């Protein structure tokens, strides 16, 4: 009889979820401003984080987080 709690040893557990990074682990992707190999990205006009858009994009560019928050504000403004 099952109690509805999981001990983490189920059939779907392949043992790789919490494996620490080691010499054979894949490298983490470069962060913002790193050598990402793309065009220079525009800054968000609200939080100054890098956006998905190149610097040549006209208008006010927003990062995904600020764009989502702005959409929520405008949708609930009545």
C-alpha positions in Angstrom: 0.0 0.0 0.0 1.4 3.4 -1.0 1.3 6.4 1.4 1.6 9.0 -1.4 5.1 10.1 -0.4 8.1 9.6 -2.6 11.6 8.7 -1.4 13.2 9.7 -4.7 14.2 6.2 -5.7 11.5 5.7 -8.4 11.8 4.3 -11.8 12.1 7.8 -13.4 15.1 8.6 -11.3 18.2 8.1 -13.4 20.6 9.5 -10.7 21.7 12.5 -12.7 19.5 15.2 -11.2 21.9 16.4 -8.5 25.2 15.2 -9.9 27.9 17.8 -9.1 29.9 19.3 -11.9 33.1 17.4 -12.5 35.9 17.2 -15.0 33.6 15.3 -17.5 30.6 17.6 -17.0 29.5 19.9 -19.8 30.6 23.5 -19.4 28.0 26.1 -18.3 26.9 28.5 -21.0 28.5 32.0 -20.9 26.7 34.6 -19.0 25.5 38.0 -20.1 28.4 40.0 -21.6 30.4 36.9 -22.1 31.6 35.4 -25.4 28.2 34.3 -26.5 29.1 34.5 -30.2 26.3 36.9 -31.2 25.6 40.5 -31.9 25.8 42.9 -29.0 22.5 42.8 -27.3 20.4 45.9 -26.3 19.8 46.7 -22.7 16.3 46.6 -21.2 15.1 50.1 -20.7 13.7 49.2 -17.2 16.2 47.0 -15.5 19.3 47.4 -17.9 19.6 43.6 -18.2 20.6 42.2 -21.7 17.6 41.5 -24.0 17.0 39.1 -26.8 17.3 41.9 -29.3 20.4 43.3 -31.0 21.5 46.9 -30.2 20.3 48.0 -33.7 16.6 47.3 -32.7 14.6 50.5 -32.8 12.4 51.6 -30.0 12.2 50.6 -26.3 13.6 47.1 -25.8 12.5 45.0 -22.8 14.0 41.9 -21.4 11.7 38.8 -21.2 11.0 39.4 -17.5 10.1 43.1 -17.8 8.0 42.4 -21.0 6.0 39.7 -19.1 5.4 42.1 -16.2 4.5 45.0 -18.5 2.0 42.7 -20.3 0.4 41.8 -17.0 0.1 45.4 -16.0 -1.5 46.5 -19.3 -3.9 43.5 -19.3 -5.1 44.3 -15.8 -5.4 48.1 -16.1 -9.1 48.0 -16.8 
